Amino acid sequence: MEKIGNVTLDYEYYPGEDLYSDGPVEEQLLEIAKSYREEELNQVIADKKSWPVLYHFSHIRQNILDWIPMKKTDKVLEIGSGCGAITGALARKAGNVTCIELSKMRSTINAYRNQDYDNVKILVGNFQDIEKNLKETFDYITLIGVFEYSEGYIGTREPYVEMLRRIAAHLAPGGKLVIAIENRLGLKYWAGCTEDHVPKYFEGLEGYPDTTGVKTFSRRELENVISKAGNFQTTFYYPYPDYKFPLTIYSDKYLPKKGELKDNYCNFDRTRMQLFDEPKVYDTLIDSGLFPEFSNSFLVLAERKGE
């Protein structure tokens, strides 16, 4: 156990070394988390002009769930909390936040960034080891940019289905899964952005012929995976331009109108092609009622039917 500010870090299941890392840049992220308060981070981002700094510290990341009506009586399980990009938003809204994160370095960055919150606990270690020893149930369980890696966590024939089954077992009555993930058929990939997890053009569109360990889904594919995992009522939302930096979150009840989708800046950390005029193609898709199929990302809330 360790305390950083008000945040508790639990190392009971930590394997003794970090099994993945972004390298020396994480030391810089730790120094920023130690040295600057939340309201100062936008200036740090502007000064550093660094993709990792932008990605891990931008407050825009929190838009993905800042709108969800959590209550101070709610308990949240955040799986794959990383450097705490959304942990603070959860801590502001919910009563208790339990994080699971494999990396001790990233957990330390998270703890320093959110050290003023007294309702955050970080469990450091392998998801598989921690999950089977969880005794609590939760009102919300979040998988923000995590679900696509289920194949690496779960060694079964249907790892994505099994991942949801295991997680859903920890939902309180009326609890919800919150999944944010890229759309394999997102328009940006047709327009010339590389696949987010592997720097290859059209890799997801072609069905991941050269990739193992990570996979995203079309809307229908994701619906089928969730359906196999249990009897869930699902609601799809469409973060724009994507779930990482969402400026607007659309739904089936509030879809974009022609002329609205002009901020198509994705893949900030790498070069891209520009194969066509995305705003014009978006307008065509909107006219045809196809925007949900080609949204760059999905945000899904899944609740067991009958609860």
N, C-alpha and C positions, 0 to 999 in steps of 0.2 A: 504493500500500500504506500501511496505517496499523496501528499496534498500540495497543490500549486494554487495559491489563493484559496478560494472556496471549493475548487474542483478536486474530486477524489479520483486517483488513478489506481486501478486494481491490477496487479501483475500476476495473479494466481495462475493464469493460463498462458502467460507470455513464454515463448519458446527459448528466450535467452538471446536472440539476435533478430534484427529486422530482416525479413525474407524478401522485401522489395524496397527500393528507394529511388528517388529521382537524383541522387547524388549530392554534390556539394551545395546545390541551390537550397536544399532543405535547411542547412545551417543559416543561410541568409533569411529564410522564412522564419526560423526560430528567433533570430535576432530582432526581426521586425515585430513579431508577436510580443516579445519581451519589452520592446522600447516604445511602442506606439499604442494609443488607445483607438477604439473603433472609429471615432469621429475623425481621426487623423489619417486613416488608411487611404482615402481617395487621393490625398496629396502625395502620399508615399508611392502609390501606383503611378501617378503622373510623373513623379521624379525618376523612378526606377526604369520605366519603359521596358518592363520585363513580363513575358507571358506568364511564367509561374506566379509572379507576384499578383498580376491581374486575376488569374484564375483562382487562386486560393483566398484572396482578400477582398475581391469586389463585393460590395453590398448587393449588387444586382443578382448575385447567385441566390439570395434569400427570397427573391420574388416567387420562386417556384412553389413555396408553401406558406408564405407569409399571409396569404388570404384565407387559408383553411381555418374554419372556426373552432380551433381547439380551446379547451377550458382549463382553468387553473386546477381542476380536479383530475385532469387527464394525465396518464402516464404514457411516455413515448419511448420506443426502442429505435435508435438510429443505427442501422447496420452499415458499416463502412463510412465512419464519420470523418476520416481523413484529417485535414488540418482545421476542421471546425467551420467550414464555409457556411453551413446552415445550422450548426449547433446552437449558436446564440439566438437565432430566430425561434427555434424550438423552445429554448429555455425561457424566453420572454413570454411565450404563449401558454406553455403547458406547466403542470405542477412539478413533474419529475422527468428528467431525460437520462436514459441509459444508453451510452454509446458502446458499440463494438468496433474495434479497430486493431488490425494486425500489427501495425507499425508503432513502436514505442516513440520514435522521433515525431511522427505526425500527431500522435496522441499528446505529446508534450507541447507541441505548437498549439494544438486545440486548447489545452488547459490554460496556457498563458493568455491566449486570445480571449478566452471566456472566463477568466479567473474570478470575475466579480459575481458570477452566478453561483448560488449555493444549492442549486437543484440539479447539478450535472455530475454524473458518475461515468467514468470511462473504463470499460473492461478491455484490457490490452491482451490480444492473443488470437489464435485461430478461431474462426467462426464455428467450425465443427465442434471444437472442444467446449467452447462457451455455451453454444446453443443447447447442447444436450444436458447442461447443468442449470439452465435457467429455470427458476421456480415461479417467477412472477408472470402475470399476464399484462397486456398493454392495450391501451385504447387506440394507439396508432403505432404502426411499424413502418418505417421508411426505408426504401431502397432507391436512393437517388444516385444514379450512375453506377449502380452496383449489380443489378440483376443480370446484366449481360455477361458477367464473369462467373455465373453459377456453375458452369461446367468445370471450372477450376476448384470450386469449393466442394461440389457434390459428385462423387464418383459412381453414379448410377446410370442406367440406360437412358433415362429421361431426367437429366439433372435440373432442368429449369422447372419442370413440374414438381419434382421432389423438393426443390428449394422452397417453393411456395407452400407446399404441404407442411414442411417442417416449421416454417415461420408462422403459418396460420394457426398452428397448435398453440401459439403463445398470445393469440388475440383474446382480449376480454370480450364478453357478450356485447355485440354492437360495435366492436372494434373494426378498424379499417387498415388495409394495406395501402401504402402510398408508393407507387412505382413511377420513376421518371427514367426514360430510356430513349435513345435515338430510334427513329423509324428507318428500318432497312431500306425503304423505298422513298425516303425523304427527297424533296425536289433538289436540294443542294447537291446531292450525289449525282443526279443526272446532269446538273448544270456545270459540274467540274470541280467539286470539292472531293478530297480523298476521304475514305472511310475514317471515322474518328479514332478508332483504336489501332488500326494498322495503316501506315502512310501509303496506301495504294488506291488508285482510281478504280471505281466500279466494283470493288471487292465484295461489298454487301449486295449490290444489285445482281452480281453473278452467283450469289449463293455461298460466298466464302470458300472458294475452291482451294485456297492456299493458307487458310487460317484455322487454328484450333484454339480452344480455351476462352474464346469470346465470341458472342453472337448477338445481333439485334434482330428485330422482328418487324414485319408489316403489321398493320392493325389486325387483320384477320388471324395471322399467326399468333399474335399476342393474346387475342381473345381465346383461341383454341388452347393455348398453354394454361391460361387461368382457369378455363372451364374444366380441363382435365384435373387440375389441382384441387377442385372442390366446387361446391354449389354457391358461386359468388354472384352478387349483383355488382356489375362494373359500370363505372362512369368514365368516359374518356374526355380528356382535355388536350388542348393543342398549344403548347408554349411556342411563342414566336419571338425572335427567329429560331430559337431552340431552347431546351430546358436548362442549359448551362447559364445563359444570359437572357432570361426571358423578360421582354419588355411588355408583352401582352400575352394573356392566357385566354384562348378562345375555347368554346365548348360547342356541342351540337345544338344548344339553344341560343348560342351567340357566335355565329360564324363570321369570318372577315368579309368585308364588302370590297368590291372592286376599287382598286387604287390605294388600299390600306397597306399592302405588304411591300414596302420599299426598303426596309432595313435588313438586307440580305447579307450581313457581314458575319460569316462563320469561318471556322478553321483559322482563327487569328494566329496560331502558332506555326503555320506552314503556308507555302504558296498554293495556289489553286488555278485552275483554268476558268475561263468565262465563256461557256459554249453557247449561251443564249441569254436573252434579256429576261431575267427571273421575274420582275414585276409583271411583265406582259403575260408570261406563262402562268403565273399565279392567277391573274385575272381570267384567263381561259379556264383554269381548273375551277375557280369559284363559279363561273357561269355554268359549268357542267356539273356542279355539285360534287366535285371530287377532291376538294381541299383536304378533308380528313384523311384520305388515303395517301396524300403526298406531303402532309405536315412533316417538318424536319424532325420533330420529337413528339413523344406522347407523355402525358401525365395521367396515370390511371389510379382511381380510388376504387378499391374492391372490398366489399363487405359481404359476409356470408348471408345468403337469403334466409329469411325467416327470423333473423335476429333483430 
